[in-house]
Amino acid sequence: MDKHGSSEPHSEELEILGRQLLHEVDVYMKTHKTRTDGELIERVFSFLKVGSTLGGEVHVTHRVGDPYNTWDVEKLACNVGLHLKEKVEFRQSEDSGYHNKRGSGINAFVAAITYSSKGSSLFSLPSSSWAWTTSIGTSSSSFSISSFGINTSSPWRNPRTALYPTFASEKMNRAVSNLVKDLNTESVLRRGKERDEKLERTEAGLARARALIRDATIDQSSSSSRQDPDYIPRGDIYRNAFVFHRSYVLMEHLFKIFVYEEGDLPLFHNGPCKDIYSTEGIFLSLMETATHFRTRDPEEAHVYFLPFSVVMILEHLFDPIIRDKAVLGRVIGDYVHTISTKYPYWNRSLGADHFMLSCHDWGPRATWYVHELYFTSIRALCNANISEFFNPRKDASIPDINLRTGDTTGLIGGMPLSNRTVLAFFAGQLHGRIRPALFQHWKDKDEDIRVYEKVPEGVSYEEMMKKSKYCICPSGYEVATPRIVEAIYAECVPVLISQHYVIPFSDVLNWDAFSIQVSLSEIPNLKEILMGTPEDKYVRMHEGVKQVQRHFLVNDPPKRYDVFHMILHSIWLRRLNLQIYG
């Protein structure tokens, strides 16, 4: 920089530090005609971008006072092909690496901002996860949600990209490799083409939402954001109640979903609203009438819903004798081909801003036949099994709900604590990996731990849950089980026994506050674990179950914070965790 006002040359110092000076920008801030509207900083970004490599970084510092605090610097950087990677606030005296001598003195605050070029990908997920905790470091590289209770840095992680794992199966690895090639090819084809301004406006709106949610993790004193005529999330059942409320309200104000109208009944726009796959049918049904979130204009949508029902495809087209599961691939593959040919939105992101939902055990398998859907799209699944490559950084775990009559009549509520005379209860079939161990140690062996394959004659399953302190919820054929929601409805503290299961809404809910999680190896000690829980802790967990119940209730029409809205919020978080480049 040439010396003007407070700027001084530091070329030699930069060389000593191993930096390379790419450009010199001659500016005089006090008199520059564009300093008040931020145009100058955009021009600086434009200079800096020239000659930088893909994945390279641009470091900019500026004071936080007027007029700099009025500039939307993140958006200005985005306009010239850079995205915000890091933003920190510090004093010059506290950072020996800061070398710009400013006339305003060594104690002035500055914002140090790191921008990076977009690289060759059409979209990105952050390389690191950001948990919703009360205190968060300001040096987090980007906004990111993570599923809690699981290790998102799993051994399947592929270092080449944040999206895809590395598989033991060579077939799976070839699929990943081909998809990465498709991404790179599509990115190369788009270079030099006119930017998608509508998409960039959508991304700018999401960037503002991310910033507001980030602010909520740091400043929880704003009373305006806590004013709500209906419900204010509070208490230990949330990982961060304040941040969840901020995110939820933003979703209500901003989130728009385009539902593709292609596809005929009964395979599309329709699903079972009774029995074990109720979640799938209820969501499909409510999305058809969700006027608040649904948009008829695909240009203003944040996500695009593929309204097929895995349950209905299998019910109507699957031959139980031939057992050809590829029927799923034919129906879903044809559907994706139809919408990707008719509309530009799937190809624009290779499906990254599209989502599907399924509660069938074969829901994950159904997406495999279209590799972009499997690896790239948002999958809302009951069968959220990370050992089967459920990816919590882009996929959402949703609750398995079994409504035998199609509604919750008679299911909600239970006995007061003083009348809960059974320590723990389970009744269900013997299948899967977990239940054999449970039956071996506890079936018909203890008066306090009641484990049955079928409840005794004259005994009601629902009444047993309502008078038990704990309800045992072991996985069955797959990791998900409707008994978790049944327990919450009956105000019975769930005892979760599973492997590799991402619990529903666990990026928002603190399951440790209202449930007990037991590993397979701890099943022999189940009674000791439950009896050893202090009474005051149990009372708190029971109150937590009653409080969290609203998030699992099915309502028609939907009510705020119910299960329909919680599923939408999970999709909203995954979309916030994604940036698509126009």
C-alpha positions as CSV (number, residue, x, y, z in Angstrom):
1,M,0.0,0.0,0.0
2,D,1.2,3.5,-0.7
3,K,1.3,5.7,2.3
4,H,-2.0,7.7,2.6
5,G,-3.3,8.7,6.0
6,S,-2.9,5.8,8.4
7,S,-1.5,3.3,5.8
8,E,2.2,2.4,5.8
9,P,4.2,0.1,3.5
10,H,5.0,-3.3,4.9
11,S,6.3,-5.1,1.9
12,E,9.6,-6.1,3.5
13,E,7.8,-7.4,6.6
14,L,5.4,-9.4,4.6
15,E,8.3,-11.0,2.6
16,I,10.1,-11.9,5.9
17,L,6.8,-13.6,7.0
18,G,6.8,-15.6,3.8
19,R,3.9,-13.6,2.2
20,Q,3.7,-12.7,-1.4
21,L,2.4,-9.3,-2.4
22,L,0.1,-9.8,-5.4
23,H,-1.4,-6.3,-5.8
24,E,-0.9,-2.8,-4.5
25,V,-4.1,-0.7,-4.1
26,D,-3.7,3.1,-3.9
27,V,-6.6,4.5,-1.8
28,Y,-7.2,7.4,0.5
29,M,-10.1,6.4,2.8
30,K,-11.0,9.8,4.1
31,T,-11.8,11.3,0.8
32,H,-12.8,8.3,-1.3
33,K,-16.3,8.9,-2.7
34,T,-17.4,5.3,-2.2
35,R,-16.2,4.7,1.3
36,T,-19.7,5.2,2.8
37,D,-21.4,2.5,0.8
38,G,-18.8,-0.2,0.8
39,E,-18.1,-0.1,-3.0
40,L,-14.5,0.5,-2.3
41,I,-14.0,-2.7,-0.4
42,E,-15.7,-4.6,-3.2
43,R,-13.1,-3.1,-5.6
44,V,-10.3,-4.1,-3.3
45,F,-11.7,-7.7,-3.3
46,S,-11.8,-7.6,-7.1
47,F,-8.1,-6.6,-7.2
48,L,-7.2,-9.3,-4.7
49,K,-9.0,-12.0,-6.5
50,V,-7.0,-11.6,-9.7
51,G,-4.2,-14.1,-9.7
52,S,-5.3,-16.0,-6.6
53,T,-5.5,-19.8,-6.9
54,L,-8.6,-22.0,-6.4
55,G,-8.8,-22.6,-2.7
56,G,-6.5,-19.6,-1.9
57,E,-7.3,-17.1,0.8
58,V,-7.6,-13.4,1.0
59,H,-7.1,-11.7,4.3
60,V,-8.6,-8.2,4.9
61,T,-8.7,-6.1,8.1
62,H,-10.8,-3.1,8.8
63,R,-12.0,-1.1,11.8
64,V,-15.4,-2.0,13.2
65,G,-16.6,1.6,13.6
66,D,-18.6,3.7,11.2
67,P,-18.8,3.4,8.2
68,Y,-17.4,-0.1,8.1
69,N,-20.0,-1.5,10.4
70,T,-22.7,-0.5,7.8
71,W,-21.1,-2.6,5.0
72,D,-22.3,-6.1,4.2
73,V,-18.8,-7.2,3.6
74,E,-19.7,-10.9,3.3
75,K,-22.1,-10.1,0.5
76,L,-19.6,-7.8,-1.3
77,A,-17.0,-10.6,-1.2
78,C,-19.5,-13.1,-2.5
79,N,-20.2,-10.8,-5.4
80,V,-16.7,-11.2,-6.7
81,G,-16.5,-15.0,-6.1
82,L,-15.2,-15.2,-2.6
83,H,-17.0,-16.6,0.5
84,L,-16.4,-15.8,4.1
85,K,-14.3,-18.4,5.8
86,E,-13.4,-16.7,9.1
87,K,-14.2,-13.5,11.0
88,V,-12.5,-12.6,14.3
89,E,-12.3,-9.5,16.4
90,F,-9.1,-8.6,18.2
91,R,-6.9,-5.8,19.5
92,Q,-3.7,-5.0,17.6
93,S,-1.8,-5.2,20.9
94,E,-3.0,-8.8,21.4
95,D,-1.9,-10.1,18.0
96,S,1.7,-9.9,17.1
97,G,1.0,-11.0,13.5
98,Y,-1.0,-7.9,12.7
99,H,1.2,-5.3,11.0
100,N,-1.0,-2.5,9.7
101,K,-0.2,0.6,11.8
102,R,-3.3,2.6,12.1
103,G,-3.5,6.2,13.1
104,S,-6.3,5.4,15.5
105,G,-4.0,3.8,18.0
106,I,-2.9,0.3,19.0
107,N,-6.0,-0.4,21.0
108,A,-8.5,0.0,18.2
109,F,-10.6,-3.0,17.4
110,V,-10.5,-4.5,14.0
111,A,-12.3,-7.3,12.2
112,A,-9.9,-9.7,10.6
113,I,-11.7,-11.5,7.8
114,T,-10.6,-14.5,5.8
115,Y,-12.2,-15.1,2.4
116,S,-11.4,-18.0,0.2
117,S,-12.1,-18.7,-3.5
118,K,-14.9,-21.1,-4.2
119,G,-12.7,-23.8,-5.7
120,S,-14.0,-26.1,-8.4
121,S,-17.2,-27.3,-6.6
122,L,-20.7,-26.2,-7.3
123,F,-21.5,-26.3,-3.7
124,S,-19.8,-26.9,-0.3
125,L,-20.4,-28.2,3.2
126,P,-18.1,-26.9,5.8
127,S,-15.0,-29.0,6.5
128,S,-15.6,-28.9,10.3
129,S,-18.7,-29.2,12.4
130,W,-20.1,-26.6,14.7
131,A,-22.0,-27.8,17.7
132,W,-24.9,-25.8,19.2
133,T,-23.3,-25.1,22.5
134,T,-23.8,-22.1,24.8
135,S,-20.3,-20.9,24.3
136,I,-18.6,-21.0,20.9
137,G,-15.2,-19.8,19.8
138,T,-15.2,-17.0,17.3
139,S,-12.6,-18.7,15.1
140,S,-15.0,-21.3,13.8
141,S,-14.3,-21.7,10.2
142,S,-17.9,-21.7,9.0
143,F,-21.5,-22.2,10.0
144,S,-22.1,-25.9,10.5
145,I,-24.6,-28.1,12.3
146,S,-23.6,-31.5,13.6
147,S,-25.5,-34.4,14.9
148,F,-24.8,-34.9,18.5
149,G,-24.1,-38.2,20.3
150,I,-22.2,-39.5,17.2
151,N,-18.7,-38.9,15.9
152,T,-19.1,-37.0,12.6
153,S,-15.4,-37.4,12.0
154,S,-16.0,-41.1,11.3
155,P,-13.4,-43.4,9.7
156,W,-15.4,-43.3,6.5
157,R,-14.6,-39.6,5.9
158,N,-13.1,-38.9,2.5
159,P,-10.5,-36.1,2.8
160,R,-11.1,-35.0,-0.8
161,T,-14.5,-33.6,-0.1
162,A,-16.7,-32.9,3.0
163,L,-19.7,-34.6,1.3
164,Y,-18.6,-38.1,0.7
165,P,-17.3,-40.9,2.9
166,T,-14.7,-43.5,1.9
167,F,-16.3,-47.0,1.7
168,A,-14.9,-50.4,2.2
169,S,-16.8,-51.5,-0.9
170,E,-15.0,-50.7,-4.2
171,K,-18.4,-50.4,-5.9
172,M,-19.4,-47.6,-3.5
173,N,-16.0,-45.9,-4.0
174,R,-16.4,-46.0,-7.8
175,A,-19.8,-44.3,-7.4
176,V,-18.3,-41.6,-5.3
177,S,-15.5,-41.1,-7.8
178,N,-17.9,-40.8,-10.7
179,L,-20.0,-38.3,-8.9
180,V,-17.0,-36.2,-8.0
181,K,-16.0,-36.2,-11.7
182,D,-19.6,-35.1,-12.6
183,L,-19.2,-32.2,-10.2
184,N,-15.9,-31.1,-11.6
185,T,-17.2,-31.4,-15.2
186,E,-20.3,-29.4,-14.4
187,S,-18.2,-26.8,-12.6
188,V,-15.8,-26.4,-15.5
189,L,-18.7,-26.0,-18.0
190,R,-20.1,-23.1,-15.9
191,R,-16.9,-21.1,-15.7
192,G,-17.3,-17.8,-17.6
193,K,-21.0,-18.1,-17.8
194,E,-23.4,-15.5,-16.5
195,R,-24.0,-15.8,-12.8
196,D,-27.4,-17.0,-11.5
197,E,-28.5,-13.8,-9.8
198,K,-31.7,-15.4,-8.4
199,L,-29.7,-18.2,-6.8
200,E,-27.2,-15.7,-5.4
201,R,-30.0,-13.7,-3.8
202,T,-31.3,-16.8,-2.2
203,E,-27.8,-17.6,-0.9
204,A,-27.4,-14.0,0.4
205,G,-30.6,-14.4,2.4
206,L,-29.3,-17.7,3.9
207,A,-26.0,-16.0,4.7
208,R,-27.8,-13.4,6.7
209,A,-29.8,-16.1,8.5
210,R,-26.5,-17.9,9.4
211,A,-25.1,-14.6,10.7
212,L,-28.1,-14.1,12.9
213,I,-27.9,-17.6,14.3
214,R,-24.2,-17.1,14.9
215,D,-25.0,-13.9,16.8
216,A,-27.4,-15.8,19.0
217,T,-24.6,-18.1,20.2
218,I,-22.6,-15.1,21.4
219,D,-25.2,-12.6,22.5
220,Q,-28.2,-14.0,24.4
221,S,-29.3,-10.7,25.9
222,S,-31.6,-9.6,23.1
223,S,-35.1,-9.7,24.5
224,S,-36.8,-9.0,21.2
225,S,-35.7,-12.4,19.8
226,R,-37.2,-14.0,22.9
227,Q,-40.7,-12.6,22.4
228,D,-43.1,-15.2,21.2
229,P,-46.8,-15.4,21.8
230,D,-46.9,-19.2,21.7
231,Y,-43.9,-21.0,23.0
232,I,-40.3,-20.1,24.1
233,P,-37.9,-23.0,24.2
234,R,-36.2,-23.2,27.6
235,G,-34.5,-25.7,29.8
236,D,-32.0,-28.6,29.6
237,I,-33.9,-30.5,27.0
238,Y,-32.3,-28.2,24.4
239,R,-28.7,-28.1,23.5
240,N,-29.1,-24.3,23.2
241,A,-32.6,-23.1,23.7
242,F,-31.8,-19.5,22.7
243,V,-30.2,-20.5,19.4
244,F,-32.9,-23.0,18.6
245,H,-35.6,-20.3,19.0
246,R,-33.7,-17.9,16.8
247,S,-33.3,-20.5,14.1
248,Y,-36.9,-21.7,14.3
249,V,-38.3,-18.1,14.0
250,L,-36.0,-17.4,11.1
251,M,-37.3,-20.6,9.4
252,E,-40.9,-19.5,9.9
253,H,-40.1,-16.1,8.3
254,L,-37.9,-17.2,5.4
255,F,-38.0,-20.9,4.5
256,K,-39.7,-21.8,1.2
257,I,-40.2,-25.3,-0.2
258,F,-41.1,-26.1,-3.8
259,V,-42.9,-29.4,-4.1
260,Y,-42.6,-30.9,-7.6
261,E,-46.2,-31.5,-8.9
262,E,-45.1,-34.3,-11.3
263,G,-46.1,-37.9,-10.3
264,D,-49.4,-39.5,-9.9
265,L,-51.3,-41.1,-7.0
266,P,-50.8,-43.5,-5.3
267,L,-47.0,-43.6,-5.6
268,F,-46.6,-39.8,-5.3
269,H,-48.0,-37.0,-3.1
270,N,-49.5,-39.7,-0.9
271,G,-48.5,-42.2,1.8
272,P,-49.7,-44.3,4.7
273,C,-51.1,-42.3,7.6
274,K,-51.7,-45.3,9.8
275,D,-49.5,-48.0,11.4
276,I,-45.8,-48.1,11.5
277,Y,-45.0,-45.8,8.5
278,S,-47.2,-43.0,9.7
279,T,-44.5,-40.4,9.6
280,E,-44.0,-40.8,5.9
281,G,-47.6,-40.5,4.9
282,I,-48.4,-37.7,7.4
283,F,-45.5,-35.5,6.1
284,L,-46.5,-36.1,2.5
285,S,-50.1,-35.2,3.2
286,L,-49.3,-32.1,5.2
287,M,-46.8,-30.8,2.6
288,E,-49.6,-30.8,0.1
289,T,-51.4,-28.2,2.2
290,A,-48.5,-26.5,3.9
291,T,-49.3,-23.1,2.4
292,H,-47.0,-21.2,4.8
293,F,-43.9,-22.9,3.7
294,R,-44.8,-24.1,0.2
295,T,-44.1,-21.9,-2.7
296,R,-45.5,-22.3,-6.2
297,D,-42.6,-20.3,-7.6
298,P,-39.5,-22.5,-7.8
299,E,-37.2,-19.5,-8.2
300,E,-37.8,-18.4,-4.6
301,A,-37.5,-21.9,-3.1
302,H,-34.6,-22.8,-0.7
303,V,-35.2,-26.5,-1.1
304,Y,-37.1,-28.8,-3.5
305,F,-39.1,-31.8,-2.3
306,L,-39.3,-35.1,-4.2
307,P,-42.8,-36.3,-3.1
308,F,-42.5,-40.1,-3.8
309,S,-43.4,-42.6,-1.1
310,V,-41.1,-45.6,-0.7
311,V,-43.9,-47.4,1.2
312,M,-46.4,-46.9,-1.6
313,I,-44.0,-47.9,-4.4
314,L,-43.3,-51.2,-2.6
315,E,-46.9,-51.8,-1.7
316,H,-48.1,-51.4,-5.3
317,L,-45.2,-52.6,-7.4
318,F,-43.0,-54.9,-5.3
319,D,-43.6,-58.6,-6.0
320,P,-43.0,-60.5,-2.7
321,I,-42.2,-63.7,-4.6
322,I,-39.7,-62.2,-7.2
323,R,-38.5,-59.6,-4.5
324,D,-37.0,-57.3,-7.1
325,K,-36.0,-54.3,-5.1
326,A,-34.8,-52.5,-8.2
327,V,-38.4,-51.5,-8.8
328,L,-37.4,-48.6,-6.4
329,G,-34.6,-47.6,-8.8
330,R,-36.8,-47.6,-11.8
331,V,-39.6,-45.4,-10.3
332,I,-37.3,-43.0,-8.5
333,G,-34.7,-42.9,-11.3
334,D,-37.4,-42.1,-13.9
335,Y,-38.8,-39.4,-11.6
336,V,-35.5,-37.7,-11.1
337,H,-34.9,-37.8,-14.9
338,T,-38.3,-36.2,-15.5
339,I,-37.8,-33.3,-13.1
340,S,-34.2,-32.7,-14.1
341,T,-35.2,-32.6,-17.7
342,K,-38.2,-30.3,-17.2
343,Y,-36.6,-27.9,-14.6
344,P,-33.1,-26.5,-14.1
345,Y,-32.9,-26.9,-10.3
346,W,-31.7,-30.4,-9.9
347,N,-28.9,-29.9,-12.4
348,R,-28.0,-26.6,-10.9
349,S,-26.7,-28.3,-7.7
350,L,-26.8,-32.0,-8.7
351,G,-29.6,-32.4,-6.2
352,A,-27.9,-30.9,-3.2
353,D,-30.8,-28.6,-2.4
354,H,-33.4,-31.4,-2.9
355,F,-34.8,-33.6,-0.3
356,M,-36.7,-36.8,0.1
357,L,-38.4,-38.4,3.1
358,S,-39.0,-42.0,4.0
359,C,-39.7,-44.2,7.1
360,H,-39.5,-47.5,5.4
361,D,-36.5,-49.7,6.3
362,W,-35.5,-49.6,2.7
363,G,-35.6,-45.8,2.5
364,P,-31.8,-45.5,2.3
365,R,-31.6,-48.3,-0.3
366,A,-34.2,-46.5,-2.4
367,T,-31.9,-43.5,-2.8
368,W,-28.9,-45.6,-3.9
369,Y,-30.2,-46.1,-7.4
370,V,-29.7,-42.3,-8.1
371,H,-26.2,-41.6,-6.8
372,E,-26.7,-37.9,-6.6
373,L,-29.7,-38.5,-4.4
374,Y,-27.8,-40.9,-2.2
375,F,-24.6,-38.9,-1.8
376,T,-25.6,-35.3,-2.4
377,S,-29.3,-34.7,-1.6
378,I,-30.8,-34.2,1.8
379,R,-32.4,-37.5,3.0
380,A,-34.9,-37.3,5.8
381,L,-34.9,-40.9,7.2
382,C,-36.3,-42.8,10.1
383,N,-33.6,-45.5,9.4
384,A,-30.8,-43.1,10.3
385,N,-28.0,-45.6,10.6
386,I,-24.4,-44.3,10.2
387,S,-23.1,-47.8,9.7
388,E,-25.2,-47.8,6.5
389,F,-23.8,-44.4,5.5
390,F,-26.4,-42.1,6.9
391,N,-24.5,-38.7,6.7
392,P,-25.7,-36.5,9.6
393,R,-24.0,-33.5,8.0
394,K,-26.5,-33.5,5.2
395,D,-29.1,-36.1,6.1
396,A,-31.8,-35.6,8.8
397,S,-33.0,-38.2,11.3
398,I,-36.8,-38.1,11.8
399,P,-38.9,-40.0,14.4
400,D,-40.6,-43.3,13.6
401,I,-44.3,-42.9,14.6
402,N,-46.8,-45.8,14.7
403,L,-50.4,-44.5,14.7
404,R,-52.5,-47.6,14.7
405,T,-55.7,-45.6,14.3
406,G,-54.3,-42.7,12.3
407,D,-54.4,-40.2,15.2
408,T,-53.0,-39.9,18.8
409,T,-56.3,-40.3,20.6
410,G,-55.7,-42.2,23.8
411,L,-51.9,-42.2,23.4
412,I,-51.0,-38.9,25.1
413,G,-50.4,-38.7,28.9
414,G,-49.7,-41.2,31.6
415,M,-49.9,-41.9,35.3
416,P,-48.5,-39.5,37.9
417,L,-45.1,-40.6,39.3
418,S,-46.6,-42.0,42.5
419,N,-48.7,-44.4,40.4
420,R,-45.9,-45.7,38.2
421,T,-45.3,-49.0,39.8
422,V,-43.3,-50.8,37.1
423,L,-39.6,-50.0,36.9
424,A,-39.2,-50.8,33.2
425,F,-41.3,-52.3,30.4
426,F,-40.9,-53.7,26.9
427,A,-43.1,-55.9,24.7
428,G,-42.2,-56.7,21.1
429,Q,-41.0,-59.4,18.7
430,L,-37.6,-61.0,18.9
431,H,-35.6,-59.8,15.9
432,G,-32.6,-57.7,15.1
433,R,-29.3,-57.5,16.9
434,I,-30.3,-55.9,20.1
435,R,-33.4,-57.7,21.3
436,P,-31.9,-61.3,21.6
437,A,-29.6,-60.0,24.3
438,L,-32.4,-58.1,26.0
439,F,-34.6,-61.3,26.0
440,Q,-31.8,-63.5,27.1
441,H,-31.2,-61.5,30.3
442,W,-34.6,-60.1,31.1
443,K,-37.6,-61.9,29.5
444,D,-39.9,-63.3,32.2
445,K,-37.0,-63.1,34.8
446,D,-37.7,-60.0,36.9
447,E,-40.8,-58.4,38.4
448,D,-39.3,-54.9,38.1
449,I,-38.0,-55.3,34.5
450,R,-41.0,-56.5,32.5
451,V,-39.9,-57.9,29.1
452,Y,-42.4,-59.8,26.9
453,E,-42.7,-60.9,23.3
454,K,-46.4,-60.3,23.7
455,V,-48.2,-58.6,26.6
456,P,-50.1,-61.1,28.8
457,E,-53.8,-61.7,28.3
458,G,-55.9,-58.9,29.8
459,V,-52.9,-56.5,29.9
460,S,-52.9,-53.3,27.7
461,Y,-49.7,-52.4,26.0
462,E,-50.5,-48.7,26.2
463,E,-51.5,-48.9,29.9
464,M,-48.2,-50.7,30.7
465,M,-46.3,-47.8,29.2
466,K,-48.4,-45.3,31.1
467,K,-47.7,-46.9,34.5
468,S,-44.0,-47.6,34.0
469,K,-41.2,-45.3,35.1
470,Y,-38.9,-46.3,32.1
471,C,-39.9,-47.7,28.7
472,I,-37.2,-49.8,27.0
473,C,-36.7,-48.9,23.4
474,P,-34.4,-51.4,21.7
475,S,-33.8,-51.3,17.9
476,G,-35.5,-54.0,15.8
477,Y,-34.6,-55.0,12.3
478,E,-33.2,-51.5,11.8
479,V,-32.0,-48.9,14.2
480,A,-35.2,-46.8,14.4
481,T,-38.1,-47.9,16.6
482,P,-41.5,-46.3,17.1
483,R,-41.3,-47.1,20.8
484,I,-39.3,-43.9,21.4
485,V,-42.3,-41.7,20.4
486,E,-44.7,-44.1,22.2
487,A,-42.7,-43.7,25.4
488,I,-42.7,-39.9,25.0
489,Y,-46.5,-39.9,24.4
490,A,-47.0,-42.0,27.6
491,E,-44.7,-39.6,29.5
492,C,-42.4,-42.6,30.2
493,V,-38.7,-42.0,30.3
494,P,-37.2,-43.8,27.2
495,V,-34.3,-46.2,27.6
496,L,-32.6,-46.2,24.2
497,I,-30.6,-49.3,23.2
498,S,-29.2,-49.1,19.7
499,Q,-26.0,-49.1,17.7
500,H,-25.0,-46.5,15.1
501,Y,-28.3,-44.7,15.5
502,V,-28.6,-40.9,15.0
503,I,-31.5,-40.0,17.4
504,P,-34.1,-37.7,15.8
505,F,-33.7,-33.9,16.2
506,S,-30.4,-34.5,18.2
507,D,-28.9,-31.4,16.7
508,V,-31.4,-29.4,18.7
509,L,-32.6,-31.7,21.6
510,N,-30.4,-32.8,24.5
511,W,-31.5,-36.4,24.8
512,D,-29.5,-36.9,27.9
513,A,-31.9,-34.6,29.8
514,F,-34.9,-36.8,29.2
515,S,-33.7,-40.3,28.3
516,I,-31.2,-43.0,29.3
517,Q,-28.9,-44.5,26.7
518,V,-27.7,-48.0,27.3
519,S,-25.1,-49.9,25.2
520,L,-25.5,-53.5,24.1
521,S,-22.8,-54.6,26.6
522,E,-24.7,-52.9,29.5
523,I,-27.9,-54.8,29.0
524,P,-27.0,-57.4,31.8
525,N,-26.7,-54.4,34.1
526,L,-29.9,-52.7,33.1
527,K,-31.7,-53.0,36.4
528,E,-28.6,-51.7,38.3
529,I,-28.4,-48.7,35.9
530,L,-32.0,-47.8,36.3
531,M,-32.2,-48.4,40.1
532,G,-29.0,-46.4,40.5
533,T,-30.5,-43.3,38.9
534,P,-31.1,-40.7,41.7
535,E,-34.7,-39.9,42.3
536,D,-34.3,-36.2,41.7
537,K,-32.6,-36.9,38.4
538,Y,-35.4,-39.2,37.4
539,V,-38.0,-36.5,38.3
540,R,-36.1,-34.0,36.1
541,M,-36.0,-36.5,33.2
542,H,-39.7,-37.2,33.6
543,E,-40.5,-33.5,33.4
544,G,-38.2,-33.3,30.4
545,V,-40.3,-36.0,28.6
546,K,-43.4,-34.0,29.3
547,Q,-41.8,-30.8,28.0
548,V,-40.3,-32.4,24.8
549,Q,-43.6,-34.1,24.0
550,R,-44.8,-31.1,21.9
551,H,-42.0,-31.7,19.4
552,F,-43.3,-35.2,18.6
553,L,-47.0,-34.5,18.4
554,V,-48.9,-35.0,15.2
555,N,-51.4,-32.3,14.4
556,D,-53.7,-31.6,11.5
557,P,-53.4,-28.8,10.7
558,P,-49.9,-28.5,12.1
559,K,-49.1,-26.5,15.1
560,R,-45.9,-24.6,15.8
561,Y,-43.0,-26.7,17.2
562,D,-44.8,-30.0,16.5
563,V,-43.3,-32.9,14.7
564,F,-44.1,-31.6,11.3
565,H,-42.3,-28.3,12.0
566,M,-39.4,-30.1,13.7
567,I,-38.8,-32.1,10.6
568,L,-38.9,-28.9,8.5
569,H,-36.5,-27.4,10.9
570,S,-34.1,-30.3,10.4
571,I,-34.3,-29.7,6.7
572,W,-33.8,-26.0,7.2
573,L,-30.6,-26.7,9.2
574,R,-29.2,-28.9,6.5
575,R,-29.9,-26.2,3.9
576,L,-28.2,-23.6,6.1
577,N,-25.3,-26.0,6.2
578,L,-25.0,-25.9,2.4
579,Q,-23.7,-23.2,0.1
580,I,-24.5,-23.4,-3.6
581,Y,-22.6,-21.2,-6.0
582,G,-24.3,-19.3,-8.8
